[in-house]
């Protein structure tokens, strides 16, 4: 039986100073303005009758600030806005091990972390000898992951796997060797949390990848898989696009700019919101 989940995005950091050329592999085409193209940082939460699953665990203040981003709140503070106790979360899907997705392991003491085997091999393997390839990782976070692994709290997956009825992970690669996307059944149908398979909607719409990646063909195959798994293009949620804040409603007035509902359809003006950054 497939279960249905409430699905939320929780924003924990932002950067309003990024420029379009930082978000595309090649210089941005003329239809993207020359001004700032901000970036937001999220974790995601799926809440069902029997199970609550966190998708990514974000990063801490020091890590964000050291990389030039504005830390807003610990992801656990965002969870508190939804009345979710981190200790009550028993499954965390780690889409990949880059610094902004794989911190705070210690704040989820009862969780099992779900990761693609290839991602662990990538994060601690020979490719990390390359300064370019290791730059998006944080060594302290990777060590925290290894300690979690040695505690027997990591579940490895190969390709596609069911985490819970109504929640599946799917390997896409591209951005990292083991990047996985997450498919969640909601009241509006199948929603795909693309994470870094689609940083911005514009990466998809313009066919221009985000510049941090290890395999270009896998990147484009991953975009295609997002669309095949989702019920429509409006059921794909980009990983870092501030447009998400514009096109989905806050959970409540108290969570404005903090926690959004993704289990409702986005507003009709989403393309305008996406391209205005």
Secondary structure, DSSP 4 states (H G I P E B T S, - for coil): -----EEEEEEEEEETT-BGGGSSSSPPPTTS-SSB--EEEEEEEEE-SS-EEEE-----HHHHHHTT-EE---HHHHHHHTT--GGG--EEE-S--STTTS--GGG-TTPEEEEEHHHHHHHTSGGGGSHHHHTTS-HHHHHHHHHHHHTT-EEEE-SEEEEETTEEEEE--SSSTT-EEEEEEETTEEEEEEETT-SSHHHHHTT---S--S-HHHHHHHHHHHHHHSSSGGGEEESS-THHHHHS-BSSGGGTTTEEE-SSPPPTTHHHHHHH-
